[in-house]
Amino acid sequence: MHDSAVLAWGLLIAQACVQFVFMARALLRPHREPSARLAWILIIALAPGVGVVAYILFGEINLGRTRIDRLCAAFKELPPAETVAGPSAEEDLPDRFVPLFRVGQSVSNYAPVGGNRAHLLPDSAAAIDAMVADIDAAQSSVHVLFYIWLADGSGLKIAEALKRAAARGVACRAMADDLGSRAFIRSPHWAALTASGVEVRAALPVGNPLLRPFKGRIDMRNHRKIVVIDNAVTYCGSQNCADAAFAVKARFAPWVDIMARFEGPVVRQNQHLFASTWMAQASDDLTPLLAAPLPAPEPGFIAQVIASGAAVRYSAMPETFVSLMNAARRELVITTPYYVPDEPIQAALCASARRGVSTTIIFPERNDSWIVAAASRSYYRDLIDAGVEIREYVGGLLHAKTLTLDGEVTLIGSANIDRRSFELNAENNILLRDAAFTRAVRARQQTYLDSARIVTPAEVDATARWRRMLNNAVAMMGPVL
């Protein structure tokens, strides 16, 4: 046999061994759906070189051992999440809603607590103005965390308010995701915050992109939006620190977001969440803020923070969504810009409509991700056949993540109904039971409905065959994407 033939056979055997090793990893990796295992095995088998590289970069949920260890150390230093906001108010919930909050508590250990109040801000600009006003009134501490922070009107308003607060002696800490806010973090504005006395940190720093796969996946990001002021006020919703014009993707503008301002014990839970994230990357000890006495109880509703992420137990957000969908009796209305569900969520949404619940889900007509848009539309036929009303918002990119249930329960926050929010991103949401606030959110959802068109069975049937094939092929790769 010629040397070249021996070499060729050697390379083929080596390639087969490498393929086998990574196929075995795909099969043995815990907490993975069978469809995801199959998808990775096919990719590795059909495109050996590219498939192996793709698996190394994106095949496993790997935040990095060092990051997880530091986060665990931060949680050990902080007061227990279960009691940080006072005693549980579970006994004050109607029996049918108790399981919902138990699922929420199983995610990040925050108990349902009573005495909360909230105000829904009219729009993105009003939300930024409200945050600026609260920062300008701050007396002791200001903490902000955003996935995307832009150097536009809104982003600079928040930055200037932080500078003013720091100048008068308020302890200000600002964090932004190192990938989502990379331009702002590397701009003079970030340095100016530091120079003014604001402590800044880049969440999940990327570092050397070539070395990142050995330390954790580069696309695992901190997608949270948290503002906590004086341990007394917090904001939660879908809005990044940016204008609705969203300059980085202006052709999809306006970005339509939702943000709420909260007071009450749930603020302390968001403070605990921020503190754990901050202390995992900084040397500051924020435990005194969490150990401070809680304000005297006031009338208000029951709420809890649900904070998911790669360091939290597997399937946290999907179980939360499924539990809420299964609890609906009369009406279920959902808004999400990105819909790439797992099988239990798709089944729960269809089951909601089949048992007679008025079930509506609203997507943006134009999505900033063609991949997500294609995957989402592959699910339309089954949803419509089950009786789910699908609407597509035509007034911009509907970015609000909301769920209202029977006019009594609301989920609001940063999590989308897609696999990135389920498995890769750190997210924060607030689950609450209050008829008045739920009416306000439902009224906002109605404005989206009024600006959205109904997707009809005829329209779905009229989709070109090649388009349906593409949509289904993309959805098939959902567990990988």
URQUI-V412859 format. One record per residue. N is the residue number from 1. PHI is phi in whole degrees, 0 to 359 (none if undefined). BURIAL is + if it has 16 or more other ideal C-beta (glycine too) atoms within 10 Angstrom, else -. D_FIRST is the distance of its C-alpha to the first C-alpha in Angstrom with 1 decimal. Layout:
n->(N;N)
phi->(PHI;PHI)
burial->(BURIAL;BURIAL)
d_first->(D_FIRST;D_FIRST)
This chain:
n->(1;2;3;4;5;6;7;8;9;10;11;12;13;14;15;16;17;18;19;20;21;22;23;24;25;26;27;28;29;30;31;32;33;34;35;36;37;38;39;40;41;42;43;44;45;46;47;48;49;50;51;52;53;54;55;56;57;58;59;60;61;62;63;64;65;66;67;68;69;70;71;72;73;74;75;76;77;78;79;80;81;82;83;84;85;86;87;88;89;90;91;92;93;94;95;96;97;98;99;100;101;102;103;104;105;106;107;108;109;110;111;112;113;114;115;116;117;118;119;120;121;122;123;124;125;126;127;128;129;130;131;132;133;134;135;136;137;138;139;140;141;142;143;144;145;146;147;148;149;150;151;152;153;154;155;156;157;158;159;160;161;162;163;164;165;166;167;168;169;170;171;172;173;174;175;176;177;178;179;180;181;182;183;184;185;186;187;188;189;190;191;192;193;194;195;196;197;198;199;200;201;202;203;204;205;206;207;208;209;210;211;212;213;214;215;216;217;218;219;220;221;222;223;224;225;226;227;228;229;230;231;232;233;234;235;236;237;238;239;240;241;242;243;244;245;246;247;248;249;250;251;252;253;254;255;256;257;258;259;260;261;262;263;264;265;266;267;268;269;270;271;272;273;274;275;276;277;278;279;280;281;282;283;284;285;286;287;288;289;290;291;292;293;294;295;296;297;298;299;300;301;302;303;304;305;306;307;308;309;310;311;312;313;314;315;316;317;318;319;320;321;322;323;324;325;326;327;328;329;330;331;332;333;334;335;336;337;338;339;340;341;342;343;344;345;346;347;348;349;350;351;352;353;354;355;356;357;358;359;360;361;362;363;364;365;366;367;368;369;370;371;372;373;374;375;376;377;378;379;380;381;382;383;384;385;386;387;388;389;390;391;392;393;394;395;396;397;398;399;400;401;402;403;404;405;406;407;408;409;410;411;412;413;414;415;416;417;418;419;420;421;422;423;424;425;426;427;428;429;430;431;432;433;434;435;436;437;438;439;440;441;442;443;444;445;446;447;448;449;450;451;452;453;454;455;456;457;458;459;460;461;462;463;464;465;466;467;468;469;470;471;472;473;474;475;476;477;478;479;480;481)
phi->(none;294;301;296;293;299;298;298;297;297;294;296;294;298;299;297;294;297;301;299;300;284;296;297;298;297;283;268;297;287;55;222;292;306;296;290;299;298;300;292;298;296;297;293;287;274;226;309;293;298;296;293;298;299;294;301;281;228;280;229;280;225;285;109;301;298;297;295;298;291;293;297;296;296;297;293;284;282;301;302;299;298;242;298;250;101;291;294;254;303;293;269;272;300;307;291;261;304;300;296;284;292;299;301;291;292;283;229;75;280;279;292;234;266;81;259;225;210;227;273;285;298;198;298;297;295;296;297;298;294;297;299;299;292;294;294;268;297;244;231;210;223;235;227;216;225;288;242;232;252;272;248;303;293;300;284;299;295;299;293;296;296;299;296;294;298;296;263;94;282;285;245;231;232;227;217;296;291;264;296;244;303;293;291;296;264;260;298;295;294;297;293;299;299;297;275;105;279;280;236;216;268;285;50;303;285;68;283;301;288;266;303;302;276;245;144;294;288;266;271;237;267;265;286;231;228;228;228;234;56;61;232;226;220;240;214;164;260;278;277;275;199;291;297;292;43;305;288;219;296;289;260;293;284;275;259;245;222;215;234;255;244;229;116;302;298;300;295;292;294;296;298;296;298;299;295;293;292;291;287;233;224;270;298;256;261;299;302;296;279;270;297;301;286;300;300;301;231;299;170;264;269;209;208;277;242;244;252;170;294;274;261;300;297;66;294;290;302;295;297;297;298;300;293;298;290;276;295;243;241;213;224;234;230;237;203;282;231;233;227;281;274;298;299;291;301;294;294;292;295;296;302;292;294;269;96;281;291;244;229;230;242;244;285;294;249;253;286;239;294;294;295;300;295;297;302;289;292;266;300;301;294;296;295;299;281;107;285;272;256;241;241;287;248;262;131;266;290;253;293;246;221;215;242;230;54;68;232;239;229;241;223;166;254;280;271;266;214;290;294;292;287;240;249;271;276;234;223;220;235;257;215;239;196;294;294;292;297;299;295;292;297;294;294;301;294;296;292;298;293;251;233;258;281;273;264;303;298;296;296;295;278;299;303;302;295;291;295;297;296;302;292;294;295;297;300;270;308;299;273;289)
burial->(-;-;-;-;-;-;-;-;-;-;-;-;-;-;-;-;-;-;+;-;-;+;+;-;-;+;-;-;-;-;-;+;-;-;-;+;+;-;+;+;+;+;+;+;-;-;-;+;-;-;+;+;-;+;+;-;-;+;+;-;+;+;+;+;-;-;+;-;-;+;+;-;-;+;+;-;-;+;+;-;+;-;-;+;+;+;-;+;+;+;-;-;+;-;-;-;+;-;-;+;+;-;+;+;+;-;+;+;+;+;+;+;+;+;+;+;+;+;-;+;+;-;+;+;-;-;+;+;-;+;+;+;-;+;+;-;-;+;-;-;+;+;+;+;+;+;+;+;+;+;+;+;-;+;+;+;+;+;+;+;+;+;+;+;+;+;-;-;-;+;+;+;+;+;+;+;+;+;+;+;+;-;-;+;+;-;-;-;+;+;-;-;+;-;-;+;+;+;+;+;+;+;+;+;-;+;-;-;-;-;-;+;-;-;+;+;+;+;-;+;+;+;+;+;+;+;+;+;+;+;+;+;+;+;+;+;+;+;+;+;+;+;+;+;+;+;-;-;-;-;-;+;-;+;+;+;+;+;+;+;+;+;+;+;+;+;+;+;+;+;+;+;+;+;+;+;+;+;+;+;+;+;-;-;-;+;-;-;+;+;-;-;-;-;-;-;-;-;-;+;+;+;+;+;+;+;+;+;+;+;+;+;-;-;+;+;+;+;+;+;+;+;+;+;+;+;+;+;-;-;+;+;+;+;+;+;+;+;+;+;+;+;-;+;+;+;+;+;+;+;+;+;+;-;-;-;+;-;+;+;+;+;+;+;+;-;+;+;+;-;-;+;+;+;+;+;+;+;+;+;-;-;+;+;-;+;-;+;+;+;+;+;+;-;-;+;+;+;+;+;+;+;+;+;+;+;-;+;+;+;+;+;+;+;+;+;+;+;+;+;+;+;+;+;+;+;+;+;+;+;+;+;+;+;-;-;+;+;-;+;+;+;-;+;+;-;-;+;+;-;+;+;-;-;+;-;-;-;-;+;-;-;-;-;-;-;-;+;-;+;+;-;-;+;+;+;+;+;+;+;+)
d_first->(0.0;3.8;6.6;8.3;6.4;6.8;10.2;11.0;10.6;12.5;15.1;15.6;16.2;18.5;20.3;20.8;22.2;24.5;25.7;26.4;28.4;30.6;31.1;32.3;34.6;36.0;36.7;38.2;40.4;44.0;46.7;44.4;45.2;42.8;42.6;41.5;38.7;37.5;37.7;35.6;32.9;32.7;32.6;29.8;27.8;28.4;28.2;26.0;26.5;30.1;30.9;30.0;31.9;34.8;34.9;35.0;37.9;39.8;38.5;40.8;44.5;44.6;47.8;46.7;47.8;50.1;51.9;52.4;53.7;56.2;57.4;57.9;59.8;62.0;62.9;63.8;66.2;67.9;70.4;69.0;68.2;70.1;73.4;73.1;75.2;77.7;78.0;76.2;78.3;76.4;79.6;81.2;78.5;79.1;77.2;74.9;73.6;73.1;69.5;68.6;69.6;68.1;64.7;65.4;66.3;63.1;61.1;62.6;65.5;68.3;71.2;73.4;76.4;79.7;82.0;79.7;80.8;78.8;79.4;77.0;76.8;77.5;74.5;72.0;74.5;77.0;74.5;73.7;77.5;78.2;75.6;77.0;80.5;79.4;77.6;80.7;82.8;80.5;82.2;79.6;76.0;73.7;70.1;67.9;64.3;62.7;59.2;60.0;62.6;63.3;65.5;67.7;71.3;70.7;68.2;70.5;73.5;72.0;70.8;74.4;75.9;73.8;74.8;78.5;78.1;76.5;79.2;81.9;80.1;78.2;74.9;72.3;68.7;66.3;62.7;60.4;56.8;54.5;52.5;55.3;57.8;55.5;57.6;60.8;59.5;58.3;61.6;64.8;66.5;64.4;65.3;68.9;69.0;68.0;70.6;73.3;72.7;70.5;67.7;64.5;61.0;57.9;56.7;53.1;52.2;48.9;48.2;44.9;43.1;39.7;40.6;42.7;39.9;39.6;43.4;44.1;43.8;45.3;46.8;48.8;52.3;55.9;57.5;61.0;64.3;66.8;70.2;72.5;75.8;78.2;76.8;79.0;77.2;73.7;72.0;69.3;67.7;65.0;66.1;64.2;66.1;66.2;68.3;68.1;67.0;63.8;62.8;59.1;58.9;62.2;61.3;61.5;64.8;67.1;65.4;67.7;67.8;70.0;71.3;73.9;76.0;76.6;79.1;79.5;77.4;74.2;74.3;73.7;70.6;69.2;70.2;68.3;65.2;65.5;66.2;63.1;61.0;62.7;62.7;59.0;58.6;61.8;64.0;67.1;68.8;70.2;71.4;75.1;74.9;73.7;76.3;79.2;81.8;81.3;84.1;86.8;85.8;86.6;86.6;83.3;80.3;77.5;74.1;70.9;68.0;64.6;61.9;58.3;55.0;51.7;53.6;55.7;54.9;52.4;53.8;57.1;58.0;56.8;59.0;61.9;61.6;61.2;64.2;66.4;65.4;66.1;69.5;70.8;73.8;75.3;73.4;70.1;69.4;66.2;65.2;61.7;59.8;56.4;55.7;52.3;53.4;51.7;52.4;55.5;57.2;56.7;58.0;61.0;62.0;62.0;63.8;66.5;67.3;67.2;69.8;72.2;71.7;72.2;68.7;67.9;65.0;65.1;62.2;62.2;61.9;59.7;57.2;55.7;52.3;51.1;48.5;51.2;53.5;50.9;50.2;53.9;54.7;52.2;54.7;57.8;57.9;57.8;60.4;62.7;62.5;63.5;66.5;65.5;67.0;64.6;66.1;64.5;66.5;67.1;68.9;66.0;63.2;64.7;63.3;65.7;64.3;67.2;67.9;71.4;72.2;75.5;77.5;77.3;73.9;71.9;68.4;68.0;65.4;62.1;59.7;58.3;57.2;53.5;50.5;50.7;54.2;53.2;50.2;49.8;53.2;56.1;59.1;62.9;65.3;68.8;69.8;73.5;76.2;79.1;80.7;82.1;78.9;76.9;79.4;78.8;75.0;75.5;77.8;75.1;72.6;75.1;75.1;71.4;72.0;74.7;72.3;69.5;68.8;68.1;64.6;65.4;63.5;63.8;62.3;59.2;58.9;59.1;56.1;53.5;50.7;48.1;50.0;50.2;46.5;46.0;48.6;47.1;43.5;44.8;46.9;43.9;42.3;45.5;44.3;41.6;43.9)
